[in-house]
Amino acid sequence: MGTPLPEGIVAVVKADCPTCRLVVPVLGELRAAGVPLTVFTQDDPAFPEGLDPVDDTGLDLSVALDLDTVPTLVRVEDGAEVDRLVGWSRPHWEKFTGVADLGGGLPEQRPGCGALNCDPEVIERLAARSTGLRSRRLELARLEDEHEAFYERGWTDGLPVVPPTPARVLRMLEGTTRAPDEVVAVVGPDFAECTVEKAAVNAVLAGCRPEYLPVVLAAVEAACTDEFNMHGLLCTTWFSGPVVIVNGPITNQIGMNSGVNAMGQGNRANATIGRALQLIVRNIGGGRPGEIDRSTLGGPGKYTFCFAEDEAGSPWEPLSVERGFPPGASTVTLFAGDGPRGMCDQKSREPESLARSIAWQLDSVWHPKLALLTDAVLVVSPEHARVFREAGWSKARLRERLLELTTKPLSEISAGAGGCAEGMTIQAGGVKDALGGSVGGGAGDDVLIPKFFPDGLLIVHAGGKAGLFSAVIGGWARGAVGSIPVTREVKP
Amino acid sequence: MSTTTAPTSTDRGGEVRIYLDPTNERTTITRSLAPRPASLDGKVIGLLDIIKPRGDVFLDRLEALLNEQGLRTLRFRKPTFTKVAPVDLRHEISTKCDVIVEALAD
């Protein structure tokens, strides 16, 4: 405590407490009897009248004494507490103060009230004031609508946000061991530093629970790498946004959905982790639609697009393991993607037949006649995965077959072919160069053009147990020109 | 922290509510455009291709028209249209050119 306790007897009261009001005459009697008494008030600075109350509305003294009840009497000797009494009890007060016949006409005893420093709301405020949080503070008056105030300041994605009170941000920060002032990433287009604290503020806005914060931080780190190129992804006229795929034990620990409706609404972790990333891009990075974000049509995934892989039910190794992380590691993988496009095949029971259905759907990414421009994520549902499992197809084998099936002769997909002006215009030699000589020759002068680069197909397993449907998430511009998928480990 | 706010009596009465700013807290700087030259005579004109499709077609034609008028041009290319031009490229353009024309979209 900053100031020493006054010698003698300290009484702490609040005007809101009936027992405190009851004992006001007794305090007067003590003062008249020459007891060295100092009265502190927790709420009304003028209460109790005539007793020269000391203002403790800041609750410094109450916190230092760790009060739980008012009225409380504390005996102080040599600057230290030596005894304490709570509530009103005539015999106890008489014994404590050494003054007889106190409180004539008062009841024999009354319990006290809860001290103000124990009020749940006040506890949060008290915690918040000593945090060292650096974010600028916004004060709103009682009659201001907080949600309207946040909209006016441009803090939201168009949906309401959770008000970022200091107490909520403190609770959010409990979700990580990282220091609030640690810089997580530099976020474009403003290239502003995002600290753990600022990420936490936005995670509060998004509706995250504290245990989601490490996933949010890993996603921000991954998004803001030069490889992932969040800045370019934000600026594009294309539909894409950051798609967050989460692997590992963290998904169960925080209750993420990898099953029924995995890419849809209704799961708090899925919904708010993806949203927090987008709010950070907006609020820290300064990326706003109509300004730097120039997407022609956008897509609902730009609110949030985050889901977990169903590893337990998968016939294959998890995406994280495929991307070089040990089994059991929790990771986020960022993919610059559009919304999911559904793929129906209810008849195939053989992997070759099913692969052909998937390949047709993959052909449609961007345009059936455009190739080598983009990557894609294939989300295989449990019922489709069963076909591959029962036939013993590994993920690598499925990917290899899909790459073959989506490879087309240039004559079929060139600009103008099939009565359509759109299509590939690159020369065969150029394609060979771009692929490092991996393009095989076709019949005659024709060449075969793969739709995807060998590392351009990510395959994950998710979804409900019923439904012979899988999904393709088409990508944005691929590789060094656009975005390269990035995986980061989730750290506590 | 000097910015922390101790609770006051008004806090508890609910008259003032405090929230933390989720933004980068920067103040936007508005920069004015560089002065436009009255004439292109004697100026070096930079032509920047951001490598969007057909940007080169546009700049080839523009360059031919400018050269026909006896104007001097220099060509530049960004490594990719999806990222900010590298600082070295921006510096080179600013030191070598008086004006710049950028071919933006496909």
Interface residues (C-beta under 8 A of the other chain):
Chain A: D43 P45 T57 G58 L59 L116 D119 E121 V122 R125 L126 A128 R129 S130 T131 G132 L133 R134 S135 R136 R137 L138 E139 L140 A141 R142 E146 F150 R153 W155 P163 P164 T165 P166 V169 V187 G188 D190 A192 E193 C194 K198 V201 N202 L205 D226 N229 H231 G232 L233 C235 T236 L279 N283 I284 G285 G286 A477 A480 V481 G482 S483
Chain B: M1 T3 T4 T5 A6 P7 T8 S9 D11 R12 G14 E15 V16 R17 I18 Y19 L20 D21 P22 T23 N24 E25 R26 P79 T80 F81 T82 K83 V84
